[in-house]
Amino acid sequence: MYLYLSIINAAALLIMFLDKQFAKQHTRRIPEAVLLGTALSGGSLGILLGMALFHHKTRKPKFYISVPLMLAAQCFLLL
């Protein structure tokens, strides 16, 4: 389980980085559904770190409200 969480969170951080780079270059973006789906499938910490490190999706309520809630729920379920 911890291996899965490590991999999914690393992938989530990577896709946040890539989406930020795509946004800077004005090229095709990663859909928000993919970002939120990754968070929902256990990658909420990676998405949240990506939001903080890359200043990406920080103004979207869909992200700054739902991702921390997902992280809290996942931490609760993990315990």
C-alpha positions as CSV (number, residue, x, y, z in Angstrom):
1,M,0.0,0.0,0.0
2,Y,2.8,2.5,0.9
3,L,4.5,1.7,-2.4
4,Y,1.3,2.5,-4.3
5,L,0.9,5.8,-2.4
6,S,4.5,6.7,-3.1
7,I,4.1,6.0,-6.8
8,I,0.8,7.7,-7.2
9,N,1.9,10.8,-5.4
10,A,5.1,11.1,-7.4
11,A,3.1,10.7,-10.6
12,A,0.7,13.4,-9.3
13,L,3.5,15.8,-8.6
14,L,4.9,15.1,-12.1
15,I,1.6,15.8,-13.9
16,M,1.2,19.0,-11.9
17,F,4.7,20.1,-13.1
18,L,4.0,19.1,-16.7
19,D,0.6,20.9,-16.7
20,K,2.3,24.0,-15.4
21,Q,4.9,23.8,-18.1
22,F,2.2,23.3,-20.8
23,A,0.3,26.3,-19.4
24,K,3.5,28.5,-19.7
25,Q,4.0,27.3,-23.3
26,H,0.3,27.7,-24.2
27,T,0.1,24.1,-25.5
28,R,-2.3,21.3,-24.9
29,R,-3.1,20.9,-21.2
30,I,-3.8,17.9,-18.9
31,P,-7.5,17.9,-18.2
32,E,-8.6,18.9,-14.7
33,A,-10.5,15.7,-14.4
34,V,-7.2,13.8,-14.7
35,L,-5.6,16.0,-12.1
36,L,-8.6,15.5,-9.7
37,G,-8.9,11.9,-10.5
38,T,-5.3,11.4,-9.6
39,A,-5.8,13.1,-6.3
40,L,-8.9,11.0,-5.6
41,S,-7.0,7.8,-6.3
42,G,-4.5,8.5,-3.6
43,G,-2.4,11.3,-5.1
44,S,-3.8,14.2,-3.2
45,L,-0.5,14.9,-1.4
46,G,1.3,15.1,-4.7
47,I,-1.3,17.4,-6.2
48,L,-1.2,19.6,-3.1
49,L,2.6,19.8,-3.2
50,G,2.4,20.6,-6.9
51,M,0.0,23.4,-6.2
52,A,2.3,24.8,-3.6
53,L,5.7,24.3,-5.4
54,F,4.6,25.3,-8.9
55,H,1.9,27.9,-7.9
56,H,-0.5,26.0,-10.1
57,K,-4.3,25.8,-9.8
58,T,-4.1,27.7,-6.6
59,R,-6.9,30.1,-7.5
60,K,-9.4,27.5,-8.6
61,P,-11.8,26.6,-5.7
62,K,-12.3,23.2,-7.3
63,F,-8.6,22.5,-6.3
64,Y,-7.9,24.6,-3.2
65,I,-11.0,23.2,-1.5
66,S,-11.4,19.6,-2.7
67,V,-7.7,18.5,-2.7
68,P,-7.1,19.3,1.0
69,L,-10.4,17.6,1.8
70,M,-9.4,14.5,-0.2
71,L,-6.0,14.5,1.6
72,A,-7.7,14.6,5.0
73,A,-10.1,11.8,4.1
74,Q,-7.3,9.7,2.7
75,C,-5.3,10.2,5.9
76,F,-8.3,9.3,8.0
77,L,-8.9,6.1,5.9
78,L,-5.2,5.2,6.2
79,L,-5.3,5.3,9.9
